[in-house]
Amino acid sequence: MTGLQQNMVGSWTRRFRSGFKSFALRNSMVGALLLAAIVFSFANPRFASFNNLQSILIAAAPFALIALGQTLVILTGGIDLSVGSVIALSGMVSAWLVVNQGTPLGLAFAIGVLVGLLVGLVNGFLVAVLDLAPFVATLATMTAGAGLAYAVGRGAPIQGIPAEFGVLANTRWLGLPIPVWLMIVGVIAVGILLQRYTFGTKIYAVGGNPSAASVAGIKVQRVRFSVYAISGLLAGLSGVLLSSRVVNASPSLGQGYELDSIAAVVIGGASLFGGRGSVWGTALGLFLIQTLNNGLDIMLVPSYWQDVIKGVLIAVAVALDVFISKRQRSR
């Protein structure tokens, strides 16, 4: 073999290794999801049953909506810690209106969603207009929202909720509950928004380099304001759906959901620094979390060990994010 041929083979080999490594990193969550599903299926055949897979979808639906909103926020370089409190507040307000005011179900649900939108607008104002750090701004609304949720029920869950309250989340169409259809539509709609529309391009631009985005004529404040409003709206819808599914409204209903939504986005490959990520990655992240929750429950693994596993996944995902960012900067 001549020297030229050796150089060509060596160059091809290096490109193949680099391409394979990049492919493996980009699709690591797909592999993790498949591996988890295989392990749980062998450990307990009930995991792979149709009814259990449907249970995973139903449990993922309200969680998916807040993860979609969180994706938009994180892509701009922000974070929304208030979504868990919004879930509780929206569910409490809807139930309180039905039980104590005799409000028709449809109107009560709509007002619950609007409560979420209102919190999102407050977040947008604090971050985009007053230029508060997203962590501080949404921590403030998270605390205030949690307090309001308890105030609505005077420190207790709403009592006397009628069975009809569950009609929104438990009605089925083509064999699947309405929340699952909303999840599917939401993932597709937000995915198209980010990939096909100018607003999606602006979101990535703001997260990648807000100064350059501003110079390019993008209204950075408007984009940031919008993503927090969308996140609040989706969290309000999630709260209404979740309270309807369990026919219950409790001030602690959405506790911990803010951290799970952030975990889903980060595990799905989004950068906490903004500018990189996708809805499809978030979908993989949230289904990985739900698959782990479901499979570990079936195997009777204590909840605290489940939290440990999720924490490890978040650490690995962030480490991959830093590694990929360093590789991109070094090129």
C-alpha positions as CSV (number, residue, x, y, z in Angstrom):
1,M,0.0,0.0,0.0
2,T,1.4,3.4,-1.0
3,G,1.8,6.3,1.3
4,L,-1.0,8.1,-0.4
5,Q,-3.3,5.2,0.1
6,Q,-2.3,4.9,3.7
7,N,-3.1,8.6,4.3
8,M,-6.5,8.2,2.6
9,V,-7.4,5.1,4.7
10,G,-6.2,6.9,7.8
11,S,-8.3,10.0,7.0
12,W,-11.4,7.9,6.3
13,T,-10.9,6.0,9.5
14,R,-10.6,9.2,11.6
15,R,-13.7,10.7,9.9
16,F,-15.6,7.5,10.6
17,R,-14.6,7.4,14.3
18,S,-15.5,11.1,14.7
19,G,-18.9,10.6,13.0
20,F,-19.7,7.5,14.9
21,K,-18.8,9.2,18.2
22,S,-21.0,12.2,17.4
23,F,-23.8,9.9,16.3
24,A,-23.5,7.9,19.6
25,L,-23.6,11.0,21.7
26,R,-26.6,12.5,19.9
27,N,-28.6,9.3,20.2
28,S,-27.4,8.2,23.7
29,M,-30.9,8.8,25.2
30,V,-32.5,6.6,22.5
31,G,-30.1,3.8,23.5
32,A,-30.8,4.4,27.2
33,L,-34.6,4.3,26.6
34,L,-34.4,1.1,24.6
35,L,-32.1,-0.5,27.2
36,A,-34.4,0.4,30.1
37,A,-37.4,-1.0,28.2
38,I,-35.6,-4.3,27.5
39,V,-34.4,-4.7,31.1
40,F,-37.8,-4.0,32.6
41,S,-39.5,-6.3,30.0
42,F,-37.2,-9.2,31.0
43,A,-37.5,-8.4,34.7
44,N,-41.3,-8.4,34.6
45,P,-43.4,-9.3,31.5
46,R,-46.2,-7.1,32.8
47,F,-44.1,-4.1,31.8
48,A,-44.4,-4.7,28.1
49,S,-48.2,-5.3,28.2
50,F,-50.5,-3.0,26.2
51,N,-52.2,-1.8,29.4
52,N,-49.0,-0.8,31.1
53,L,-47.7,1.0,28.0
54,Q,-50.9,2.9,27.9
55,S,-50.5,3.8,31.6
56,I,-47.0,5.2,30.8
57,L,-48.6,7.4,28.0
58,I,-51.4,8.6,30.4
59,A,-48.9,9.5,33.1
60,A,-46.6,11.3,30.7
61,A,-49.3,13.5,29.2
62,P,-49.6,16.3,31.8
63,F,-45.8,16.1,32.4
64,A,-45.2,16.4,28.7
65,L,-47.1,19.7,28.4
66,I,-44.9,21.5,31.1
67,A,-41.8,19.9,29.5
68,L,-42.7,21.5,26.2
69,G,-43.0,24.9,27.8
70,Q,-39.8,24.3,29.7
71,T,-38.0,23.5,26.4
72,L,-38.9,26.8,24.9
73,V,-37.7,28.7,28.0
74,I,-34.4,26.8,28.3
75,L,-33.7,27.3,24.6
76,T,-33.7,31.0,25.3
77,G,-31.2,30.5,28.1
78,G,-33.8,30.8,30.9
79,I,-35.5,28.5,33.3
80,D,-39.0,28.3,34.8
81,L,-39.3,27.0,38.3
82,S,-42.9,28.1,38.7
83,V,-44.6,25.3,36.7
84,G,-45.2,23.0,39.7
85,S,-46.9,25.7,41.6
86,V,-49.0,26.7,38.5
87,I,-50.2,23.1,38.2
88,A,-51.5,23.2,41.8
89,L,-52.9,26.7,41.5
90,S,-54.8,26.0,38.3
91,G,-56.3,22.8,39.5
92,M,-57.3,24.4,42.8
93,V,-58.9,27.4,41.1
94,S,-60.9,25.2,38.7
95,A,-62.1,22.9,41.4
96,W,-63.0,25.8,43.7
97,L,-65.1,27.4,41.0
98,V,-67.0,24.2,40.4
99,V,-67.6,23.3,44.0
100,N,-68.1,26.7,45.6
101,Q,-69.4,28.9,42.8
102,G,-71.3,26.4,40.7
103,T,-69.3,27.4,37.6
104,P,-69.9,25.2,34.5
105,L,-67.1,22.7,34.0
106,G,-65.9,24.2,30.7
107,L,-65.7,27.7,32.0
108,A,-63.9,26.5,35.2
109,F,-61.4,24.6,33.2
110,A,-60.8,27.6,30.9
111,I,-60.3,29.9,33.9
112,G,-57.8,27.4,35.4
113,V,-55.8,27.5,32.1
114,L,-55.9,31.3,32.1
115,V,-54.5,31.4,35.7
116,G,-51.5,29.6,34.3
117,L,-51.2,32.1,31.4
118,L,-51.4,35.0,34.0
119,V,-48.5,33.5,36.0
120,G,-46.5,33.1,32.7
121,L,-47.2,36.7,31.8
122,V,-45.9,37.8,35.2
123,N,-42.7,35.7,34.7
124,G,-42.3,37.2,31.2
125,F,-42.6,40.7,32.6
126,L,-40.1,40.0,35.4
127,V,-37.5,38.4,33.1
128,A,-37.9,40.3,29.8
129,V,-39.0,43.8,31.0
130,L,-37.5,44.1,34.4
131,D,-34.4,42.0,33.4
132,L,-34.5,39.9,36.6
133,A,-32.5,36.7,36.5
134,P,-34.9,33.9,35.4
135,F,-34.0,31.7,38.4
136,V,-34.8,34.5,40.8
137,A,-38.0,35.7,39.0
138,T,-39.5,32.2,38.7
139,L,-38.5,31.2,42.2
140,A,-40.5,34.2,43.4
141,T,-43.6,33.2,41.4
142,M,-43.1,29.6,42.4
143,T,-43.3,30.6,46.1
144,A,-46.2,33.0,45.6
145,G,-48.1,30.5,43.4
146,A,-47.7,27.8,46.1
147,G,-49.0,30.1,48.7
148,L,-52.0,31.1,46.6
149,A,-52.8,27.4,46.0
150,Y,-53.0,26.9,49.7
151,A,-55.0,30.1,50.2
152,V,-57.6,29.0,47.7
153,G,-58.3,25.9,49.7
154,R,-57.6,27.6,53.0
155,G,-54.7,25.2,53.6
156,A,-56.5,22.0,52.5
157,P,-57.6,20.2,49.3
158,I,-60.9,21.1,47.8
159,Q,-63.7,18.9,49.1
160,G,-66.8,17.7,47.4
161,I,-65.6,17.6,43.8
162,P,-68.2,16.0,41.6
163,A,-67.4,12.9,39.6
164,E,-68.1,15.0,36.4
165,F,-64.9,16.9,37.1
166,G,-63.0,13.9,35.6
167,V,-64.7,14.2,32.2
168,L,-62.0,16.3,30.6
169,A,-59.1,13.9,31.4
170,N,-60.9,10.6,31.3
171,T,-62.9,10.9,28.1
172,R,-61.5,8.6,25.4
173,W,-61.3,9.2,21.6
174,L,-60.1,6.3,19.4
175,G,-59.1,4.4,22.5
176,L,-56.8,7.0,24.0
177,P,-57.7,9.6,26.7
178,I,-57.9,13.3,25.7
179,P,-54.6,14.2,27.6
180,V,-52.7,11.8,25.4
181,W,-54.0,13.3,22.3
182,L,-53.2,16.8,23.6
183,M,-49.6,15.6,24.3
184,I,-49.3,14.2,20.8
185,V,-50.6,17.4,19.2
186,G,-48.5,19.5,21.5
187,V,-45.2,17.7,20.6
188,I,-45.9,18.0,16.9
189,A,-47.1,21.6,17.1
190,V,-44.1,22.8,19.1
191,G,-41.7,20.8,16.9
192,I,-43.1,22.4,13.8
193,L,-43.0,25.8,15.4
194,L,-39.2,25.4,16.2
195,Q,-38.3,23.9,12.8
196,R,-40.5,25.6,10.3
197,Y,-41.4,29.1,11.6
198,T,-39.4,32.3,12.1
199,F,-40.4,32.4,15.8
200,G,-38.5,29.1,16.4
201,T,-35.4,30.5,14.7
202,K,-35.6,33.6,16.9
203,I,-35.8,31.4,20.0
204,Y,-32.6,29.6,19.1
205,A,-30.9,32.9,18.2
206,V,-31.8,34.5,21.5
207,G,-30.5,31.5,23.4
208,G,-27.4,31.2,21.3
209,N,-26.3,34.8,21.4
210,P,-28.8,37.5,22.6
211,S,-26.5,40.4,21.7
212,A,-26.1,39.1,18.1
213,A,-29.8,38.4,17.9
214,S,-30.6,42.0,18.9
215,V,-28.2,43.3,16.3
216,A,-29.9,41.2,13.7
217,G,-33.2,42.9,14.5
218,I,-34.8,40.3,16.7
219,K,-36.9,41.7,19.5
220,V,-35.2,39.7,22.3
221,Q,-37.5,41.0,25.0
222,R,-40.6,40.0,23.0
223,V,-39.2,36.5,22.4
224,R,-38.4,36.0,26.1
225,F,-41.7,37.3,27.2
226,S,-43.5,35.0,24.8
227,V,-41.8,31.8,25.9
228,Y,-42.6,32.4,29.5
229,A,-46.3,33.1,28.6
230,I,-46.5,29.9,26.6
231,S,-44.8,27.9,29.5
232,G,-47.4,29.3,32.0
233,L,-50.3,28.5,29.6
234,L,-49.1,24.9,29.2
235,A,-48.6,24.5,32.9
236,G,-52.1,25.8,33.5
237,L,-53.5,23.3,31.0
238,S,-51.4,20.5,32.7
239,G,-52.8,21.4,36.1
240,V,-56.4,21.3,34.9
241,L,-55.8,17.9,33.2
242,L,-54.0,16.4,36.1
243,S,-56.6,17.4,38.7
244,S,-59.4,16.2,36.3
245,R,-57.6,12.9,35.9
246,V,-57.5,12.1,39.6
247,V,-60.8,14.1,40.3
248,N,-58.9,15.8,43.1
249,A,-57.4,19.3,43.8
250,S,-54.6,19.6,46.3
251,P,-52.2,22.5,46.9
252,S,-49.3,19.9,46.6
253,L,-50.5,18.5,43.3
254,G,-47.6,19.7,41.1
255,Q,-44.9,19.4,43.7
256,G,-41.6,18.4,42.1
257,Y,-42.8,18.7,38.5
258,E,-40.6,21.7,37.9
259,L,-37.5,19.7,38.5
260,D,-38.8,16.7,36.5
261,S,-39.6,19.0,33.5
262,I,-36.1,20.5,33.6
263,A,-34.6,17.0,33.9
264,A,-36.6,15.8,30.8
265,V,-35.3,18.8,28.8
266,V,-31.7,18.4,29.9
267,I,-31.7,14.6,29.5
268,G,-33.1,15.1,26.0
269,G,-30.0,16.9,25.0
270,A,-30.9,20.6,25.5
271,S,-28.2,23.0,26.8
272,L,-28.8,24.8,30.0
273,F,-26.9,27.7,28.4
274,G,-29.6,28.0,25.7
275,G,-29.5,27.8,21.9
276,R,-29.4,24.0,21.6
277,G,-32.1,21.4,22.0
278,S,-35.2,20.0,20.4
279,V,-38.8,19.0,21.2
280,W,-38.0,15.5,20.0
281,G,-35.1,15.2,22.5
282,T,-37.4,16.5,25.3
283,A,-40.0,13.8,24.3
284,L,-37.3,11.1,24.6
285,G,-36.2,12.5,27.9
286,L,-39.6,12.6,29.4
287,F,-40.5,9.1,28.2
288,L,-37.2,7.8,29.6
289,I,-38.1,9.3,33.0
290,Q,-41.7,7.9,32.8
291,T,-40.4,4.5,31.7
292,L,-37.9,4.4,34.6
293,N,-40.6,5.5,37.1
294,N,-43.0,2.9,35.8
295,G,-40.5,0.1,35.6
296,L,-39.0,0.7,39.0
297,D,-42.5,0.9,40.5
298,I,-43.3,-2.5,39.0
299,M,-40.0,-3.9,40.5
300,L,-41.0,-2.3,43.9
301,V,-37.9,-0.1,44.0
302,P,-38.3,2.6,46.7
303,S,-39.0,6.1,45.5
304,Y,-35.8,7.5,47.0
305,W,-33.7,5.2,44.8
306,Q,-35.7,6.4,41.8
307,D,-34.7,9.9,42.7
308,V,-31.0,8.8,42.9
309,I,-31.2,7.3,39.4
310,K,-32.8,10.5,38.0
311,G,-30.1,12.6,39.6
312,V,-27.4,10.4,38.0
313,L,-29.1,10.8,34.6
314,I,-29.2,14.6,35.0
315,A,-25.5,14.7,35.9
316,V,-24.6,12.5,32.9
317,A,-26.7,14.6,30.6
318,V,-25.1,17.9,31.8
319,A,-21.7,16.3,31.6
320,L,-22.4,15.4,27.9
321,D,-23.6,18.9,27.3
322,V,-20.4,20.4,28.6
323,F,-18.3,17.9,26.6
324,I,-20.2,18.6,23.4
325,S,-19.9,22.3,23.9
326,K,-16.1,22.1,24.5
327,R,-15.7,20.0,21.3
328,Q,-17.7,22.5,19.2
329,R,-15.6,25.4,20.6
330,S,-12.3,23.6,19.9
331,R,-13.2,23.0,16.2
